[in-house]
Amino acid sequence: MANVNWRTINVDALDPDSPANFDLSSLAPSVAPVSTADVQSLAGQIRQLLRGGDNAGALQGALENPPYGADAQGKDVHLATVIEILQSIRQADMSPILSQIYSSPGGTEALDVLMKYIYKGMAQTNAASSTRNITPQATGFSQVHARGGGEGGSQAMSVLLSWHEKLVEIAGPGSIVRVMSDRRTV
Amino acid sequence: MAPPDVHHLFHHPIADHSFSADRQTLAVARDNVVDLFQRSDNKYTLQDELTGHDKTVTGVDIAPNSGKIVTCSQDRNAYVWEPTPEGWKPTLVLLRINRAATCVRWAPSETKFAVGSGARLIPVCYFEEEDNWWVSKHIKKPIRSTITAVAWHPNSVLLAAGSTDGHARVLSAFVKGVDARPEPSAWGERLPFNTVCGEFLNNTAGWIHSVAFSPSGNALAFAAHDSTLTVVYPSAPEEPPSAVVSLSTQVLPFMSLVWSTESEIIAAGYNCEAYRLQGDENGWQLAGSLESKGRPGVQDSREESALNMFKQMDLKGSTKDDTKLKTVHQNTISTIRSFEESDGQVTKISSTGVDGRVVIWTL
């Protein structure tokens, strides 16, 4: 007994009433599982709208059917679709489209979903560009960024940042707080 | 509309506050003591200090009729303070919890009170005449996480509890021998202790900051950390509610809410100002702020001398003092309570927050 470091014992595992011993998923609203194939077919339909020039419709369609129940691959497919739509909409059209979605029924929900994708997109472009920019020597700082990767990342980031700005104007900081507290991730 | 009555008590956060029935005594939780302020000449002066807790006091409530004060703290204890000629006499309450107590409220009958705790249970405490002692009964099921807010139904039997697991629950806190049998209501007919009359969750499932029954007790509102306000209208016992209205707001989350009428809620929180929300079973909406924007005198605009202006330019690079918020409260509002009522309508509310101010608002 003297050898057991009692500070490292996980006491929660021994307590039958402990929150470690029940299914946490029962606390959150349940989500229906979605297969990757479904997400891909939805992406196809949305691209169809996008090719037809109906950017607003494509965005609305993508935001109304977030694949909460999909696996990581399915979620990535939908993220790529949303980012593609966001990049194809001109800056001047952002606010009118957002106001239109906001005033439609279920609009705040759709904008919250958009906020989730904006943050997820930012996280992804960051990760992608930082892995490309790793310098072989541990110099502590790097003056020159790898041009190609950094450029693409920063361009995607600037699109997301301007969407973020426009979105906060309409949906307010409440939308950001909802993204942080929501357990249904995209 | 009369301007708000602002009193800056001290530079400490106020976790909770409560006024006596005559509104002359104000109890505020400050660190690990409760300060009692007495109103005189439109000012609050420190009258007494209730010391006894050795951790931060999280809740204080004055019973309107008996004048007894109940306090609870992170030291896992609660005290009932009774006024005696020698001062306030504390009685320890046996909560039997192994985590901090987070909130406390007297039942309208004043024969018992409920304490929220981090131990995933709610001690409902009542006075045991035989032992001359406050004892507690635990509401345990189906709470899965810390209780952050409790609120009583007007019948003193039903209790609403908000939790960090995102659920607002309506539970029975019927104690045999203390309560009379309650009238059946839309929440339930037979209500033995720990009956679960309803469990509500909104889509985003943020943790709950505040719960409140409407004045009639026939609706329940809760505010969560996802910036939503959800109002539940029950239909009949054991039936799904007739309406659950959830309003996602654009502002930061609400920390506290008060029903002013059956169709209006005042809510305040991280935005440092109080908002008016109106609606019914068909929908709720944010009607506006209680603050009148651009009111003169909020920002104390002094006459600036040229010397002072250049001095400020030199020191700070700007002539404007932008360290102040445009709202009356300068930090998060943590508690709002009804201050004055007439004809079943709340006409004044009091608010306290992290900035150490107590403000009385005319609705």
Boltz contact constraints between the chains, C-beta under 6 A:
constraints:
  - contact:
      token1: [A, 27]
      token2: [B, 144]
      max_distance: 6.0
  - contact:
      token1: [A, 27]
      token2: [B, 165]
      max_distance: 6.0
  - contact:
      token1: [A, 28]
      token2: [B, 205]
      max_distance: 6.0
  - contact:
      token1: [A, 29]
      token2: [B, 203]
      max_distance: 6.0
  - contact:
      token1: [A, 29]
      token2: [B, 205]
      max_distance: 6.0
  - contact:
      token1: [A, 108]
      token2: [B, 248]
      max_distance: 6.0
  - contact:
      token1: [A, 172]
      token2: [B, 250]
      max_distance: 6.0
  - contact:
      token1: [A, 173]
      token2: [B, 252]
      max_distance: 6.0
  - contact:
      token1: [A, 174]
      token2: [B, 227]
      max_distance: 6.0
  - contact:
      token1: [A, 174]
      token2: [B, 249]
      max_distance: 6.0
  - contact:
      token1: [A, 174]
      token2: [B, 250]
      max_distance: 6.0
  - contact:
      token1: [A, 174]
      token2: [B, 251]
      max_distance: 6.0
  - contact:
      token1: [A, 177]
      token2: [B, 227]
      max_distance: 6.0
  - contact:
      token1: [A, 177]
      token2: [B, 253]
      max_distance: 6.0
  - contact:
      token1: [A, 178]
      token2: [B, 204]
      max_distance: 6.0
  - contact:
      token1: [A, 178]
      token2: [B, 226]
      max_distance: 6.0
  - contact:
      token1: [A, 178]
      token2: [B, 227]
      max_distance: 6.0
  - contact:
      token1: [A, 181]
      token2: [B, 206]
      max_distance: 6.0
  - contact:
      token1: [A, 181]
      token2: [B, 225]
      max_distance: 6.0
  - contact:
      token1: [A, 181]
      token2: [B, 226]
      max_distance: 6.0
  - contact:
      token1: [A, 182]
      token2: [B, 204]
      max_distance: 6.0
  - contact:
      token1: [A, 183]
      token2: [B, 205]
      max_distance: 6.0
